[in-house]
């Protein structure tokens, strides 16, 4: 049982998720660490849009699970990964 606040997106705090519609390539120090045609763009309220990529489209071996976690009342618990030595570079909502 949790006492965490759970909120639904709505007119005051909209969240939209749409296919990005183009290839997304992620590089760290020039090396490709992810490449996908299946990215999703998440737009939450007035925050900058972010890209969500399938973990299957990340180069094997570049992710290391971090001890970091955060909670969003709209999206839930996020887990973090270090990417090619960059700490907490990505997060995931599993």
QUIHUSUL-V828221 format. One record per residue. N is the residue number from 1. RES is the residue in one letter. PHI is phi as a letter, one per 40 degrees, with the letter a starting at -180 (* if undefined). PSI is psi in degrees with one decimal (999 if undefined). Layout:
<<N & RES & PHI & PSI> <N & RES & PHI & PSI>>
This chain:
<<1 & X & * & 139.0> <2 & X & b & 149.4> <3 & X & b & 13.6> <4 & X & c & 141.0> <5 & X & c & 132.5> <6 & X & b & 123.7> <7 & X & b & 150.7> <8 & X & b & 137.2> <9 & X & d & 149.6> <10 & X & a & -167.5> <11 & X & d & -32.5> <12 & X & c & -23.7> <13 & X & a & 75.3> <14 & X & c & 148.3> <15 & X & b & 125.3> <16 & X & b & 145.2> <17 & X & b & 121.6> <18 & X & b & 151.4> <19 & X & d & 138.2> <20 & X & c & -35.0> <21 & X & g & 8.7> <22 & X & a & 166.8> <23 & X & c & 138.8> <24 & X & b & 125.0> <25 & X & b & 130.6> <26 & X & b & 129.6> <27 & X & b & 143.4> <28 & X & b & 120.4> <29 & X & f & 38.6> <30 & X & g & -15.0> <31 & X & c & 133.7> <32 & X & c & 124.9> <33 & X & b & -15.0> <34 & X & a & 146.9> <35 & X & a & 123.0> <36 & X & a & 152.1> <37 & X & b & 2.9> <38 & X & b & 24.8> <39 & X & c & 151.0> <40 & X & b & 141.9> <41 & X & b & 122.7> <42 & X & b & 122.3> <43 & X & b & 115.1> <44 & X & b & 116.5> <45 & X & f & -129.3> <46 & X & c & 8.9> <47 & X & c & 156.7> <48 & X & c & 145.2> <49 & X & c & 147.7> <50 & X & b & 156.8> <51 & X & b & 133.6> <52 & X & b & 126.3> <53 & X & b & 145.2> <54 & X & c & 134.7> <55 & X & d & -27.1> <56 & X & c & -18.9> <57 & X & c & 11.3> <58 & X & c & 139.3> <59 & X & d & 127.5> <60 & X & d & 139.0> <61 & X & g & -7.5> <62 & X & c & -13.9> <63 & X & c & 136.9> <64 & X & b & 123.2> <65 & X & c & 133.1> <66 & X & c & 164.3> <67 & X & c & -7.1> <68 & X & c & 139.5> <69 & X & a & 151.7> <70 & X & b & 168.4> <71 & X & b & 131.6> <72 & X & b & 126.9> <73 & X & c & -17.0> <74 & X & c & -32.4> <75 & X & b & -16.2> <76 & X & h & -155.9> <77 & X & c & 130.0> <78 & X & b & 134.7> <79 & X & b & 153.1> <80 & X & b & 155.0> <81 & X & b & 143.3> <82 & X & c & 142.8> <83 & X & b & 116.0> <84 & X & f & 43.3> <85 & X & g & -4.8> <86 & X & c & 113.5> <87 & X & c & 139.0> <88 & X & f & 40.8> <89 & X & c & -28.5> <90 & X & b & 159.7> <91 & X & b & 159.4> <92 & X & a & 144.0> <93 & X & b & 102.9> <94 & X & c & 999>>
